[in-house]
Amino acid sequence: MTKINPEGSATARFAYELQRHRILAGLTQAELGRRIGFSGSLVGAVENMKRIPSEDFTRRCDGVLALDGALLALHADAWPPPPPVPDHFRDWTMEERRATALRMWDPLLVPGIFQTEPYARHVFERAPGITPDQVEERVVGRMRRKEVLTRENAPAVLSLIDEGVLRRPIGGCAVMRGQLEYLLEMARHPKVVIQIVPFDSAAIPGLLAAFVIAEQRGTPYTVYVDSVPDGRTMSERSVIASLTARYDAIRAEAHSRSMSLRVIQEAADKWT
């Protein structure tokens, strides 16, 4: 039996209740697995908080253990439904919520989880062929992605942003000033570090595309790379190693955290 502190997090509460009710039912992990049509090793991984259970898995456990939806309610607390995003981005939103740390590089735009609604709306409205309904759906999805920073056990976020992003007139003066003031606010979040990469840096390795590296307990395990027409979520070790080296090279050229805050504030003051 694994010792779990149910007060540690919503994830821990789910694992604790699954294990508790399984034991009360007199079932081993293998026996519960057979009854719900999944492997006993998966049951063990969920109870040890190494795997995220699907809704189907949870629903079947509820049925076998006669819990009348109690586990599904805990599942919704631990892993809320992903925000409405394009199909190609859905896998990444799940990884974003699993990660214990996110290392981000953006050479062209303010990172999505730091965008204000007016800024995001202007970005989406300029996409060729997009409909007003699609714009609204994507703005809602982008705003909901910010929940990753307010949930229990929020990931650490280390964000590198090219200085040109602060000068690019997305939406006009009012939108940019509001966006940069919000970026300053986010930079003071206890789990967020934002560093600006200056114009005159040698951060050439980062000019090709924006990317994000997701980590769990210090180990990079998947990446998202922006591209046209659709970005990609990848977990190949060679790709992860290449982008990790690229990220480190870019960060070596970045301003310090305190200097970055001054650069953002100076840019915000110019958008009047």
Secondary structure, DSSP 8 states (H G I E B T S, - for coil): -----TTS-HHHHHHHHHHHHHHHTT--HHHHHHHHTS-HHHHHHHHTTSS---HHHHHHHHHHTT-TTHHHHHHHHHS-------HHHHHHHHHHHH-SEEEEEESSS--GGG--HHHHHHHHHTSTT--HHHHHHHHHHHHHHGGGGTSTT--EEEEEEEHHHHHS-SS-HHHHHHHHHHHHHHHTSTTEEEEEE-TTS--GGGSS--EEEEEETTEEEEEEE--SS--EEE--HHHHHHHHHHHHHHHTTS--HHHHHHHHHHHHHH--
